Amino acid sequence: MHLSGCNLPRGEARQGSTGAKFRPLPLNRSVRGLPGRGWACWCLARQFRARQFCRFTAFDWFATRPNLMPAEPAWVFPARYLAFPPNQIKRYTSRRERDHPQMNQRKGSEFAGLAVAIITPFRDGTLDVARLREQIEFQIDAGTNCIVPAGTTGESPTLSHDEHERVIAETIACVAGRVKVMAGTGSNSTAEALRLTRRAAAEGADATLQVAPYYNKPTQEGMYRHFKAIAEDVDIPVCVYNIPGRTGKNIEVETIQRLAELPGITMVKEATGSLDQCSAILGTTDLTVLSGDDSLTLPMMSVGAEGVISVAGNVVPNVMLELVRAAASGDYTTAAEVHHRLYSFCSIMLGLSTNPIPVKAAMEMLGRDTGELRLPMVALDDAERAILQESLQKFGIESAVS
């Protein structure tokens, strides 16, 4: 077929090009079932891709000639050359990606999605195992991908060693392989972290969450050796937890880059609050990054993070899942809508007091926990509880958790 009335550029160089001349395009042919206009677009795509033009694309040319633009192109154009928003095109998939998809996955990507750092329920000062199992079933029914017991939200600092190990063991037994379990087994003592992690691995944990050593504030070399010792001692994946607001020291990007070279280090729970640090890790390592802040889940996923280890998920796991799934599928319009709903709710709930105080109070209001805490954690006062109750009602929390 011949594409009549089409004056394609011949022999002209465009600004932003390499200065090379265009070869005349054979427009009187069809290829892959794409006659006429389809063939013109395909041929332009080949030429522009080969010569790496960055400011002038086949789309730019057709945008000025709408009468020639194919109504529904059947071809896939390399996304990095497009002037149109990504949600209007198909993502370009290279032959390497098609033939070897495993080569493009980050380490730890099997933990992508929603992980929830569950609370540890108490009753009359002791561990409430029955309530713990109820919490786990609630999360599994909601569709949560991973359960994280004995983390900061689980009040690990106030658990005895026996309680710490029991919370992890009970969680693994209750989950029974239905979802993943990432056990919180970090410590500011490498020997203690090793002991807890070995026990969790023996119980059947799928991964370990290792917080940066707190209070004693090791050097970057000390942090590297701490995580290296754990990663080389156990055969389950290690998620490095970077939360300088609690530990007093940041794990610098250069240290994480060194840790990424260790096979056992596969993930980072990024809770520095810095999108720059998140971007630097994603751009220089093959680690999976999980947001450590509910309110930063969407911003981090927009630059390549693959999920969140959530606190708000204790209360609204299905809403967190809606956000994560929308972002993962590239539906950023929906993701942004959910993000703004959650942002207001989370900023009020998590801003009232130290985690997990507000979360436990919210779960008590919903009849899903006693709300009991261990010193030095203390309950919200009456004014704070009133603010929390109003926030739950505005969010429509009853329907959100049903």
Buried (B, 14 or more C-beta within 10 A) or exposed (E): EEBEEBEBBEEEBBEEBEEEEBEEBEBEEEEEEBBBBBBBBBBBBEBBBEEEBEEBBBBBBBEEEEEBBBEEBEBEBBEEBBEEEEEEBEEBEEEEEEEEEEEEEBBBBBBBBBBBBBBBBBEEEEBBBEBBBBBBEBBBEBBBBBBBBBBBBBBBEBBEEEBBBBBBBBBBEBBEEEBBBBBBBBBBEBEEBBBBBBBBBEBBBBBBBBBBBBEEEBEBEBBBEBBBEBBEBBEBBBBBBBBBEBBEBBBBBEBBBBBBEBEBBBBBBBBBBBBEBBBBBBEEBBBBBBBBBBBBBBBBBBBBBBBBBBBBBBBBBBBBBBBBBBBBEEBBEBBBBBBEBBBEBBEBBBEBBEBBBBBBBBBBBBEBBBBBBEEEBEBBEEEBBEBBBEBBEEBEBEEBBE
